[in-house]
Amino acid sequence: MHPLTDLAVPAGKVAIHWFGQSSFAFKDEAGTVVQVDPYFPRERPADRFIHSQPPLDEATLPTDFVLLTHNHRDHTCIESLLRIHAAFPQCRFVGPSESVANMAEHGIPASLLTTLAAGEQATLGTMRAHAVWAKPPQGAPEDGIPAPDVQHLGYVLEAGPVRIYISGDPINTFADHEELLAPIRALQPEIGLLTTHPTEGEFPFFDGSVKMARALGLRTAVPAHYACFVKRNYDPAEWAAQFPADGPRPLIIPYNSHVIYPEA
């Protein structure tokens, strides 16, 4: 079984496992396991994927809930979701309407599906997820950013006393938009899992990621959305080097491993 399965999480802490890209699993002290954006395709041509083997055999990690940010293939991976459903038929799936419709079309029962919109929340056993915008539905015309093709959500996940911000795929200029920042800041997350890229332009650049973390009042920031695709990779050490000495503190989770947070 997966290392998280038998892991005893201390009171007041949460285990955060990063599988690469934006795929995470969380386990709280009560033993609830929530996966976010599980993306573990088994066909992995070398010209596209850094790793020849997926980081998880879905049947090895008993999962209570799956939380999805948006209906793009690397965030709503139907083959992974179907394998999770087959292995753990009581697992429930939560996400935006497009992701829910996609899962329903592929045979996951409606009784296991919950649609969530920005501003709404869902109970995930002993955890709770608050949905926020990652990309505003109208885009950001003033920044030359068009409306996204599907809803893009982020989440603030409550796991006991720990609040974790999951950015999803935010717009490049996220830190410049108080209407995006304010709902997250009001939920007071202390650690953020932040999608970024140094050159691509869809997501915040490294300096924009730092600005975003500081604007949200995060204590700790974790880089995400790398170590999967050959053409969309970056060096997390270069991202971490952008952070000032007075914080937030950058935390690089090694590929396919976990940390217990808070660490102290």
N, C-alpha and C positions, 0 to 999 in steps of 0.2 A: 504493500500500500504506500501511498504518498507520505512523506515525512510529516505533513500537517495533520494527518489522520490521528496519530497518537500523541501529538504535541499537547502538553498541558500548558495553557496560557495563564500566566499569573494574574491575580486580581488587579483590575485597573489598567490592564494592558491589552494590546491586540497584536496578533501575528499578521504581518503583511508579506505575502509571497508574490514576487514578480517573476512572470514567465517569459519576459520579453515583450516587445511592442507595447500595447496598452492592456495586456492581460494580467489581472491580479486576482489573488484570493486572500480573503480575510477570515481570521478565526478569533472569536472573542473568548473570554474566560468561561462562558457557559457552554462552549463547544460548537456554537453556530458557525457554519462555513458559508460564506458568500463569495461567489466568483463574479468578476467584472470583465466583460468583453472577452470571453474565452475564445482564443483563435489558435487552433492546433491542427491545421490541415495536414494530411498524411502524404500528399503528393507535393514534393518540395524540390523542384528543379534547381540546379546549382546556380543558374544565371539569375534566379530571383530570390532565393532564400540563403541566408548566411549559414543556417544550421540544417544538416541533412535529416535530422530526426526531430519530431515535435517535442516540446519541453514537457508535455503531459500526455499520458494515456488517461483519457477522461474517466475510465472505470475505476481508477485507483484512488480517486479523491472524492469520498462521499460529500455531497454538496446539497445544502438546504435551499439556497436561493441563487439565482443568476440575475445580475443587474446589467442592462445593456444601455449604451450611451446613444447609439445611432445605427441606422440600417445601412452601413457600408460593410463590405465583405469581411474586412479585418476586425470588425467590431461586433457584427452579428453574423457569426460563422455557423451556418445551418448544419454543416456536418458535425461540428463539435457539439452544438446544442442538442442535436438528435442523439448523439452518443451519451451525453449526460442524461438525457431523458430516459434512454433505454437502461442505463445502469442504475439510475436513482429515480424511479417513476413518481415519487412524491415531491421531487424538486420543483420549485415554482420559479417562474420567469417574469421579470419586471422590466419594462422599457417603454420607449416612445411608440406611438401607434403604428409606424411603419415596420418596426422590428416585430411587434406583436402580430401584425398581419402576416408577415413573412413566416413566422413560426407556425401560425395557425394553418397557413397554406401547406405547410410541410408535415402536418399531422399532429402537432403538439396540442393536446386538448385545451379547449377554452377555459376549463376549470383551473388550469395551472398558469394561466396568463393574466397579467395585470398591466394595464396601460397607465402610464404616468406622464404628466405634462409638467412643464416648468411651473414652480410655485406649489406643486403638490408633494405629498410625502407618502411613503409606504412602510409598513412594519414588516421587517424581515426577521421573524423570530425574535431574538433578543437584541437585534440591531434595528436601526431605522434609517431610511434613505430619504433625503430631501432633494428634489430635482430642481436644477437651475439651468439657465441657458449657457451653452458653450459658444454657439453661434446664434446671434439674434435672427429670428425668422425672416426679417426684412433685409438681412445683411447689414452692411455699414456703408451706404452710398457715399457718405462724406469722405470715406477712406478708399473709395474705389473698390469696395468688396461687395460682390453681388449676393443676393439671397441664396442660401444653401439649397441643395436639391432635396434634402430631407431634414427633419428636425434633428438638431444636435444638442443633446443634454450633457450636463455635468451633474455631479451629485456631491452632497455633503453627507457622509455616512457616520452615524453615531454608533460606536461600539463601546458600551459602558461609558466611562468618562471621556473617552478619546473621540475627537471629531476629525474626520479625514476628508479633505477635499479631493475629489476625483475630477480632473478637468475635462475629460473627454477630448474632443478636438476643437480647441477654442480658435476664434479668429485671431489673425496676426496682431491686431491693434487692441486686444482685449483690455489691456491695462489702461487704455485711454478712455474707457467707457464706464462711467460711474454707475450707470443703470445696470450693467452686468456685474460689477464688483459688489455693489451694496447688498444685494440679497445673500451673497456668499459670506461677506464680512459679518452680517447680522447673525449668522449661524455659528460664528466663532470657531472655524476649524483651526487646528494647531499645526497640522502637517498637510502638505499638498502634493499630489502626484500629477506632475505637469507635463503635458505634451509640448514639445518645442522642436525646433530645427534651426541650424545656423544660417541656412541660405535659401531654403525652399520658398518660404513666403506665405503658405497657407496658415501656419501656426505662428505663435510668437517666436521671434528670433531670440537668441540667448539673452540679450539685454532686456528684451521685452518680457521674458520669463522672469528675470530678476525683479523687474518693475512690478509685474503681476503679483509675485510672492510678497513683496514689501507692501503693496497696496492692500492686500488681503490680511496683512498682519500675521502671516504664517511664522511659526517658529522654525519649522523644518520644511525643506523642499526636496522632492525626489524627481529625477528626470524620467520621462516615459516616452514611448513611441520610437524605440530604436532597438537594435540587436535582433532584427527579424529579416527585413528586406535588404538586399545588397545595395539597392539604389536609394534607400531612405535612411541610411545609418548616420550616426554621428558619434563623436568622442565625448562621453559624459564628463570627463575630467576638464575639457575645455569649457563646458557649461558651468561646472562647479567653480572654476576659476573666476567667473564673472561676479560672484557674490562678495559683497563687502564684509569686512571683519566683524561688523556689528550685527550681522544677520540679514535675513534668515540663514540658518545653517543648511548647506547642501548635504544631502545624504544619497550616496549611490548604492543601491541594492545590487549586489552581484547577480549576473544572469541566472535565472532559475533557482533562486534561493530566497530565504526569508529573513526578516528582522523581527524582533519583538520591540514594540513601541508603546510608551517611551522606553528608551534604552536604559536609563538610569533607574 
